[in-house]
């Protein structure tokens, strides 16, 4: 059985505009960074448009769920979901009337993280995605549009973004641009919130210094160039790991696929925090249920914390095993033996 993870680092996976309805989601594709039999990056068929919550209690079958999230089926839907989650997250801290000195230390600086899987890692692709998400985000501070500072990872991306934003019709004074390696203190001091776009792993210390200088204003980490697995596998140590983990993920998803001997199953791991909708702060694991008319996504688990690759892999494997014809045949034989001998199936194992 092979497990496919459709989750390269968000800034290295590309959303193209415009695109047709996406494979699960079709804007995810990259080369595997793990052994082929363990984790591969693969994405083909369109995601289901319907979502179902199951009430089955047989492990590892789904349990009853409230509120069914819908994975994005297109670039436009992914952008719309991310925009909504970010706007909801930023609205309250931008309009907080309490002075910074009266806030508890752990509450002083709101830090958010959003990840939209993309396939093209070119500067032009990142600029277009940032324009679509943050231009006209719709957040205000004291009745006026909030001033956002977009902080780019390199001078090349900064120059291209400034030029392209003008070409795409952004004439708003609410957006400013800077480069992470040389962001000026006055630029950080004049904005209401800063968005750090696709910083590299080697830039984490500079990112931390800029975010600390921004305090107590909100900071957004958008499509970091490293994967979550790098964080979990010790890619950052000490202070850097704690800093990277201090950002609250408000939007993220990745496509999944498990291949068995006789079948395969597709799924999605999604977090979409939008004012309590979509199950609040849960990470939602969904799998595709085959249907003659139209396939469905079924919610199989809600997790309070972000699962590791190994945990997702095990859940998908267990789900495949539970629904395997071989497993079902074995269950039938155990039940038949139990009925004939009068003993419980567990005693026959």
N, C-alpha and C positions, 0 to 999 in steps of 0.2 A: 504494500500500500504506500503510495507516494503522497506527500503533503506539499501543496503549493501555496506559498504566501505571496500575495500581491501587494507588497508594501515596501518598496525601496524608499530611501530617504526622500521625503516629500519634495525637496527642491531639486531632486534628480529624477523625478517621474513626471511627465508633462501633460498639461491640458492644452489642447489647441483650440483656437477660436476662429471660425465656428466649426463645430464637429457634429456628426450625426449622433443618434442615440448611442451611448457608450456601452462597450462590453462591461463586464462586472467590476467595475466601471471601465469602459474601454480606453480611458485615458491613462491607465496604469500599464506600464510595461518597461521592463529593464532586464538586464542579465542577472542570473542568480549570483548571490554572494555567499551561498552556503552549498554544501554537498548536494547534488541533484536529488538523491533519495531522501534527503531530509527536508530541505526547503528550496523551492524554485519560484521564480516570478513568472506568472502566466495569467493571461486574462483574455477571454475570447467572447463568450456569448453575452447578449444583453441581459441586464439584471431584471428580475421580475418586478412587475409594477404593483402587485398586491402584497400586503403583509398580513400574516395570520398569527394569532397567539394561540398556542395549544394549551389544553387543560390536562393533558396526559400526565400521570404521576409516575410512570414506569421509567426508572433511570436507564440511560441518560436522556430520556425523552423530555420535551419541553414542559415547563411548569406554567401555571396561570400567570399572565402578565397584564399589566395595565398600561395602556397607551402604546401603540405600535409605531415605531419610527419607520421612515421610508428612506432607503438608500437613494442617493442621487442617480438618475439615469442619464444625465447629460452634464456637460460642462456648466451650463446655465444654472441647473439645479444645485450643483455643488457650490457654485459661487453664491447663489442666493441663500443657501443654508448657512454657509460660513459668515456671510455678511450679517444675517439676522442674529446669529449667536454672538458675534463680536459686538454688534451694536447693543444687544441686551446686556452683555457683560460690562461694557464701558459706561453705560448710561448712569448707573448709580454712583460710581466713584467720581465721575466727572461733575456731578451735581451734589456732592457731599458738602453739607454746610458746616460740618465740624472742623475746627482748626486741626492741622496736622499734629500739633503737640498734644491734643486730647485723645488721639487715636492710640489704641494699643500698638505696641511695637510690631507685632505680627500682622496687624491690619493696615499699616501705614501705606504700603505700596501695593496696589493691585497688580498682579502679573498674570497675563493670559497667554495661551498658546493655541494656535490653529494650524491645522495641517490639511492641505488639499493635494492629493496625489496628482502628479504631473509626469509627462513623459519626456518633454523637451527641457533641457537644463540651460538653454541659451539665455543670454541677458535679455533679449527681446521677449522671450516667453515669460520670464519672471516679471518684466515691466508690465506686460499686458495683463497678467493675472493680478498684480498689485493694483493696477488702475481699475480693473473691474470690481475688485473687492473694496478698495478704500476710497475711491473717488465718489463723493456723495454718499458716504457711509450712513449719514442721517443721524449722527449723534451731535448733541449740542451741549453747551456749557453756559448756564445763566442766560438762556434764550438766544444765544448766538452760536453759529456752527463751531464745533470744537476744532482747534488747530492741531492737526496731526503732523508729526515729523516722521517721514519715511527714511529710515537709515539703511543704506545699501552696503553690501559687503565689499565692493570694489569701486575704484574710480571709473572703470569701464561701464559698469552697470549704472552708476550714478549719472554719468553723462548721457547715456542712452535713454534712461528713464526721464530725465528732465526734457530732453528733446521730444521723445515720443508722447509724453503726457500733454505737451502743447499741441502736437499734431492730432491727438485723439480728442481734443476739445476741452481739456481741463484748464479753465481760466480762474479757478477758485483760489482765493488767498488762504483757504483753510488747510492746504497741503504745502508742506515744505520738504526739502530733500537734503540729505547729508550722507557722508561716507563714514562707515564705522571706524576706520583706522584714524580718521582725523576729525571726528565730530567735535564741534566747538561747544564749550560750556554755555555760551550765550544762546546757541540754537536749542539746546536742551532746556534752558531756562525759559525760553519764550513760547514753548509748545504746551498744549494741554495733555498730550499723550504722545508716546513715541512707538513706532512699529519697526522692529528689527527684522529685516527681510533676509532669509536664507543665509545666516552667518555660518561660517565654516567652523569645524571642530577646533582648528588652531586659533580661532578668534574669540574663544570663550572668555579669556581673561579681559580682553578689550570690551567684550559685550557686558561682562559683569561690572566693569568700571563705569561704562556709560549708563547702565541701568541704575547703579547706585547714585550716580550724579543726577539722575532724573527724579529720584525719590523726593517727595511722596507721590508724584504723578504716575498714572498707569503706564505700564510697559507691556507691549505685545510681541511675542516671539512667533514669527510667521514662517512656516516651512523651513525649519533648521536643516542644514545640509547633512546632518548625521541622523542615523536611524535610532529609534528607541532601544533597539537591541544593543547598540554601542553603549548607551547609558547603563543598561542592565548588566552588561558583561564587563564592567570595569573600565570603560573607555574614558571615564572622568574620575579623578580621585579627589578625596577630601572636600575642600571648599567648592571646587568647580562642580562636583556631583550634586552637592546640596543646592547650589545656585540654579543649576539646570532643572532640578526637580522642584523648584519653588514656583514654577509656572503652572497655572491651572489650565488643563486642556479643556477648551470649550467646544472645539470641533475637530474631529479626526475620523477617518475610516480607512479600512484596507480590505481588499478582496481576498478570498480564500478558496482553495480547491483541494479536495481529498480524492485520490484515485485508488479504488480498490480493485480486486481481481475481476469483479463482474460489473462494477458501476463506479460512478464518481459523483461527488456532491460539492456544490458551490455554496459559499457563504460570504458574509460580510461582518466585520467588527466595526461598530459605529459608536461614536460619542457625539451627541448633538445637544448641547445644553442651551436651551432657549426659553428662559423664563419659566422653568419647571416643566416644560413640555418634553415629550419623548422620554419620559421616565426619569426626569430630573438629572442627577449627576451620574447615572449608570453608564457603564460600557455595555453595549448590547451586542450579543452574538446572534446572528440570524443565519439560517440555512435555507437553501432553495428546496421547495417541495414541488415535485413534478405534478403537472396538471395538464390534462388534454387540451383544455381551452387556453389557459395561460398559467405559467409557473408562478409560484408564490414564494415570498420570504416568510419563514416561520421563526419567531423569536424563541430561542432555545435556552438563553441564559442572560441574566443581568448581573454585572460584576461591579462592585464598589470601587475597585482599583483597576488600573490598566494591567491586563494580563500579559505575561511574557509569551514569547513565541512558543516555548515548550508547553505552557498551559493551554494555549489555543490549540496547539497540535494535538494534545491529549484529548481535549474535548471533542475535536472533530473526529479523531480516530475512534473514540468511544461511541460517538453517534453513528458512525459508519458501521461499526461492529454490531451495534444493537439492531440496525436495520438490514444487516447482511442476510441473504437467503441461507447461507451456511449456518450462521448463528441461530436463525429462526428454526432451522431443521434440527439443530442440536437441542434447542429448547423443547421442541415437540417430542423428540425421542426421550428426553429426561422426564417430561410430563407423562408420556405413555408408560415408561417403566414404573413411575410412581403409582400410576393408577392400577397397574397389574399387580405390583408387589404390596401396595398399600402403604408404601413408605414415601416420605417427602423427597422431592428432587434433590435437595441439598445433601441428603444422605447418600445419594448415588454418585455424587461428584468425587 
